[in-house]
Amino acid sequence: MRTFKQLFATVRERANGDQRKAMRDFNFSQRLDGKAKSVKELAENLGFSVTLVSLRRGISGRLVQDPFSDNGYEIQVNKNQSKEAMRWTVLHEMGHFFLHSDRSDPLADPLYLDRSDEAFYVDQKQEAEANHFAAVLLFGDGSLEAAVSLHGKDIRKLARVFGVSEKTIEIALKQFL
């Protein structure tokens, strides 16, 4: 999956038209000031509440049920991460929501959260799919190519434009160009 057409085919029944438009708009238009667009604003437009919390080391974030958010879920982000890692975490957890969550049962256990709070259920395939969802939101449908046409393959500048780590840009250049 490298395009929004492919992404939306995957999430067609889980994302309504307004949500798909918000994701497309996020990807389609770069900010003119060279700064990265707000992933928190995107998440909130999609109905999530986003909070910074203390999570144990090694846990970037989690998607938990929240009856007070517009879509019934909260994205909790580890406040001890870098700003770039936080941004990726929000997009990644949105991927879990659109690709993996079963929203047909409002009384189901929170996604990925073990009641002991000592461990998370991790499915490597689902983790990879959530990462790929995040990558398509940021870099798909020519977004990365457009940034490269403006800034060349300057990893540092591209990382600033997208608000992600330089390592993420290196991976994206291999996947999307």
KABEL-V833132 format. One line per field, one symbol per residue. burial: + if it has 9 or more other C-alpha atoms within 8 Angstrom, else -. A space follows every 50 residues. Layout:
burial=???
//
This chain:
burial=-+++-+++--+---+---++-+++-++--+----+++-++-+++++++++ ----+----++++++---++-++++++++----++++++++++++++++- -----------+++-----------++-+++++++++++++-+++-++-- +---+--+++++++++-+++-++--+-
//
